[in-house]
Amino acid sequence: MKNSRRHIRICGTGVAVPENVLTSEAIDRRFGLPIGTVFERYGVRARRYAKHESAASLAAKACDDALARAGLEWRDIDCLVAASATMDQALPYNAAMIVNELGNRARHIAAFDIGASCLSFLVALDTISYLVDCGRYRNVMIVSADIATFSLDWSTLGESAIFGDGAAAAIVRKSRPDEASCILASRVETHAESASHCHIKAGGSRYHPARSDVDFMPLTLFHMDGPRLFRIVSRELPRLMADLLEGAMVKLDQVRLVVPHQASRLALDHLAKRLRIDAARIVDILADFGNQVGASLPSALHHAIADNRLQRGATFMLLGSGAGVTLGGMVMVY
Amino acid sequence: MKNSRRHIRICGTGVAVPENVLTSEAIDRRFGLPIGTVFERYGVRARRYAKHESAASLAAKACDDALARAGLEWRDIDCLVAASATMDQALPYNAAMIVNELGNRARHIAAFDIGASCLSFLVALDTISYLVDCGRYRNVMIVSADIATFSLDWSTLGESAIFGDGAAAAIVRKSRPDEASCILASRVETHAESASHCHIKAGGSRYHPARSDVDFMPLTLFHMDGPRLFRIVSRELPRLMADLLEGAMVKLDQVRLVVPHQASRLALDHLAKRLRIDAARIVDILADFGNQVGASLPSALHHAIADNRLQRGATFMLLGSGAGVTLGGMVMVY
């Protein structure tokens, strides 16, 4: 697989979260546990959860935030890519729902979805970078928004404790000749023999309620076989990262910052240990937001930029795994 | 919008349909109508409908058909893009479900979804062409599979009469220097102020059954405001096509064949009339398959190739509209 360098630049990022906060202390109380138990066990202090918000309304807010930070306006954007893990509604696609939410601000631009569960943002950035570098689109808005709240089994501690809702966006354009910003290399692969280890069965044609008389509600819930997923990712991710670094022709110690998908406390800690990455170089927003599903990776990227941890010219890495099972990584110069 | 020519070649296509056939005569009988009424009114003689089949199982069959016709094997394919209008299940994404269905045949390739409702195939081909031309992927399998059956309101004649289930795939690779095959130009735009004119509300986080106590079943059904959609498409498509032809630097009479999304009898007839395209140059498989949603456009393409109506070196056009509202077109040399 050839990995031509793509001369693109992230020129703005933004985020949005629902209004309502759910603290781990509230979950402690709900499960009758000593205060502090959920945070200690799962590493998430608080997460946001949607009440009136839709994925499209959060996405639109994140886009507006990214535009303001980039100093751009909607008329500068000629393509919007929705890169969420889940659908807002079955039809039309997420990008249409977001452009609809934007009303007169973004009329008649190109809009479509790129999806690969929790790595949708990484895959969308990877894919669209070729079109931006070739000049097909000038400024592309990539936005991820997921509302996990309603698909969670709130009687199960593990799931209640980990996931949060949110949206994050990034605008990319072609780098100017005097800018070092680029994608050095990227890797994406799907280990689909493990597709059933992380799934929501309903929502499509396979388990349509008109198709079976099985109790429908349980099919709408998220299920994850954590230990099995963890084994696959532990086994495969080091190889993928080594291959990625080789493709980028950089050594791990030249990577200033690693922006991982915020899967769980265990996954982030394991990343540091198994891949031998100094924890200080790993962006970790899990405690404050939980695992925001597809929005998790771009949210972490946004906070790294907003907190000035990622600076122009620095080499950094996006890395993660998600349902599919999908593994992916990218080395960029910011 | 720059439209650099992309040197890619469609080197194989394939299709798959469910076993069960539903004739329009059977629908005549169901609604107590004189035999022949449904065909006369809607122009569909028969369509296939899924019973035991899943979208992923149909997709896998269509992929195998395309491989056989291209004289390739699964080990030649390094990327699979699922380009369906609807989800197989909510999580993981469609491409993972398809690769899972393929089992040991396609292990650990890159796999992801590109979605834009009924134009997903066109948008996927348009997008991935840049990656193929740049050498990122060698042979990409693009596959669309939709099962509309369970989302249809079978008490409504119009919907029962039009839609069919199916899958279609195409393999693309970079053209060799002695091959003329390429994309000359492409256009995609979303008129999202009309997103609600064609939708399925349930299936995602917006109308999750855990979120409301409204009767859920009606939310899982497809709804379309045909006349309003028709007005938008009639108004906008001629301009898009003129712009597309200008970008491709070809005149309409140099376009040997037009492969449209098989939306409806009315839409196909209107295409001929409004865009002044000779009906003999329009690929029309509606009578035998109905509107196969996302699989409709690549199925029509497949039949044009299999029936030898599209020959190497000929300039042809993909064209259509879908929920979103999405408009798109592409001029290629086959």
Chai-1 contact restraints between the chains, C-beta under 6 A:
chainA,res_idxA,chainB,res_idxB,connection_type,confidence,min_distance_angstrom,max_distance_angstrom,comment,restraint_id
A,K2,B,G135,contact,1.0,0.0,6.0,A-B,restraint_1
A,S4,B,C134,contact,1.0,0.0,6.0,A-B,restraint_2
A,S54,B,R206,contact,1.0,0.0,6.0,A-B,restraint_3
A,A55,B,S205,contact,1.0,0.0,6.0,A-B,restraint_4
A,T86,B,A90,contact,1.0,0.0,6.0,A-B,restraint_5
A,M87,B,G203,contact,1.0,0.0,6.0,A-B,restraint_6
A,M87,B,G204,contact,1.0,0.0,6.0,A-B,restraint_7
A,D88,B,G204,contact,1.0,0.0,6.0,A-B,restraint_8
A,D88,B,R206,contact,1.0,0.0,6.0,A-B,restraint_9
A,Q89,B,K201,contact,1.0,0.0,6.0,A-B,restraint_10
A,Q89,B,G203,contact,1.0,0.0,6.0,A-B,restraint_11
A,Q89,B,G204,contact,1.0,0.0,6.0,A-B,restraint_12
A,Q89,B,R206,contact,1.0,0.0,6.0,A-B,restraint_13
A,A90,B,T86,contact,1.0,0.0,6.0,A-B,restraint_14
A,A90,B,I200,contact,1.0,0.0,6.0,A-B,restraint_15
A,A90,B,G203,contact,1.0,0.0,6.0,A-B,restraint_16
A,L91,B,H199,contact,1.0,0.0,6.0,A-B,restraint_17
A,L91,B,I200,contact,1.0,0.0,6.0,A-B,restraint_18
A,L91,B,A323,contact,1.0,0.0,6.0,A-B,restraint_19
A,P92,B,S117,contact,1.0,0.0,6.0,A-B,restraint_20
A,P92,B,A195,contact,1.0,0.0,6.0,A-B,restraint_21
A,P92,B,A323,contact,1.0,0.0,6.0,A-B,restraint_22
A,P92,B,G324,contact,1.0,0.0,6.0,A-B,restraint_23
A,Y93,B,G115,contact,1.0,0.0,6.0,A-B,restraint_24
A,Y93,B,A116,contact,1.0,0.0,6.0,A-B,restraint_25
A,Y93,B,S117,contact,1.0,0.0,6.0,A-B,restraint_26
A,A96,B,T190,contact,1.0,0.0,6.0,A-B,restraint_27
A,A96,B,A192,contact,1.0,0.0,6.0,A-B,restraint_28
A,A96,B,A195,contact,1.0,0.0,6.0,A-B,restraint_29
A,A96,B,G324,contact,1.0,0.0,6.0,A-B,restraint_30
A,V99,B,T190,contact,1.0,0.0,6.0,A-B,restraint_31
A,V99,B,A192,contact,1.0,0.0,6.0,A-B,restraint_32
A,N100,B,A192,contact,1.0,0.0,6.0,A-B,restraint_33
A,N100,B,A195,contact,1.0,0.0,6.0,A-B,restraint_34
A,H108,B,E189,contact,1.0,0.0,6.0,A-B,restraint_35
A,H108,B,H191,contact,1.0,0.0,6.0,A-B,restraint_36
A,A110,B,V188,contact,1.0,0.0,6.0,A-B,restraint_37
A,A110,B,E189,contact,1.0,0.0,6.0,A-B,restraint_38
A,A111,B,T190,contact,1.0,0.0,6.0,A-B,restraint_39
A,F112,B,A116,contact,1.0,0.0,6.0,A-B,restraint_40
A,F112,B,V123,contact,1.0,0.0,6.0,A-B,restraint_41
A,D113,B,G115,contact,1.0,0.0,6.0,A-B,restraint_42
A,I114,B,I114,contact,1.0,0.0,6.0,A-B,restraint_43
A,G115,B,Y93,contact,1.0,0.0,6.0,A-B,restraint_44
A,G115,B,D113,contact,1.0,0.0,6.0,A-B,restraint_45
A,A116,B,Y93,contact,1.0,0.0,6.0,A-B,restraint_46
A,A116,B,F112,contact,1.0,0.0,6.0,A-B,restraint_47
A,S117,B,P92,contact,1.0,0.0,6.0,A-B,restraint_48
A,S117,B,Y93,contact,1.0,0.0,6.0,A-B,restraint_49
A,V123,B,F112,contact,1.0,0.0,6.0,A-B,restraint_50
A,Y130,B,Y130,contact,1.0,0.0,6.0,A-B,restraint_51
A,Y130,B,L131,contact,1.0,0.0,6.0,A-B,restraint_52
A,Y130,B,C134,contact,1.0,0.0,6.0,A-B,restraint_53
A,L131,B,Y130,contact,1.0,0.0,6.0,A-B,restraint_54
A,C134,B,S4,contact,1.0,0.0,6.0,A-B,restraint_55
A,C134,B,Y130,contact,1.0,0.0,6.0,A-B,restraint_56
A,G135,B,K2,contact,1.0,0.0,6.0,A-B,restraint_57
A,I147,B,S205,contact,1.0,0.0,6.0,A-B,restraint_58
A,F150,B,S205,contact,1.0,0.0,6.0,A-B,restraint_59
A,F150,B,H208,contact,1.0,0.0,6.0,A-B,restraint_60
A,F150,B,A210,contact,1.0,0.0,6.0,A-B,restraint_61
A,F150,B,R211,contact,1.0,0.0,6.0,A-B,restraint_62
A,V188,B,A110,contact,1.0,0.0,6.0,A-B,restraint_63
A,E189,B,H108,contact,1.0,0.0,6.0,A-B,restraint_64
A,E189,B,A110,contact,1.0,0.0,6.0,A-B,restraint_65
A,T190,B,A96,contact,1.0,0.0,6.0,A-B,restraint_66
A,T190,B,V99,contact,1.0,0.0,6.0,A-B,restraint_67
A,T190,B,A111,contact,1.0,0.0,6.0,A-B,restraint_68
A,H191,B,H108,contact,1.0,0.0,6.0,A-B,restraint_69
A,A192,B,A96,contact,1.0,0.0,6.0,A-B,restraint_70
A,A192,B,V99,contact,1.0,0.0,6.0,A-B,restraint_71
A,A192,B,N100,contact,1.0,0.0,6.0,A-B,restraint_72
A,A195,B,P92,contact,1.0,0.0,6.0,A-B,restraint_73
A,A195,B,A96,contact,1.0,0.0,6.0,A-B,restraint_74
A,A195,B,N100,contact,1.0,0.0,6.0,A-B,restraint_75
A,H199,B,L91,contact,1.0,0.0,6.0,A-B,restraint_76
A,I200,B,A90,contact,1.0,0.0,6.0,A-B,restraint_77
A,I200,B,L91,contact,1.0,0.0,6.0,A-B,restraint_78
A,K201,B,Q89,contact,1.0,0.0,6.0,A-B,restraint_79
A,G203,B,M87,contact,1.0,0.0,6.0,A-B,restraint_80
A,G203,B,Q89,contact,1.0,0.0,6.0,A-B,restraint_81
A,G203,B,A90,contact,1.0,0.0,6.0,A-B,restraint_82
A,G203,B,G203,contact,1.0,0.0,6.0,A-B,restraint_83
A,G204,B,M87,contact,1.0,0.0,6.0,A-B,restraint_84
A,G204,B,D88,contact,1.0,0.0,6.0,A-B,restraint_85
A,G204,B,Q89,contact,1.0,0.0,6.0,A-B,restraint_86
A,S205,B,A55,contact,1.0,0.0,6.0,A-B,restraint_87
A,S205,B,I147,contact,1.0,0.0,6.0,A-B,restraint_88
A,S205,B,F150,contact,1.0,0.0,6.0,A-B,restraint_89
A,R206,B,S54,contact,1.0,0.0,6.0,A-B,restraint_90
A,R206,B,D88,contact,1.0,0.0,6.0,A-B,restraint_91
A,R206,B,Q89,contact,1.0,0.0,6.0,A-B,restraint_92
A,H208,B,F150,contact,1.0,0.0,6.0,A-B,restraint_93
A,P209,B,T220,contact,1.0,0.0,6.0,A-B,restraint_94
A,A210,B,F150,contact,1.0,0.0,6.0,A-B,restraint_95
A,R211,B,F150,contact,1.0,0.0,6.0,A-B,restraint_96
A,T220,B,P209,contact,1.0,0.0,6.0,A-B,restraint_97
A,A323,B,L91,contact,1.0,0.0,6.0,A-B,restraint_98
A,A323,B,P92,contact,1.0,0.0,6.0,A-B,restraint_99
A,G324,B,P92,contact,1.0,0.0,6.0,A-B,restraint_100
A,G324,B,A96,contact,1.0,0.0,6.0,A-B,restraint_101
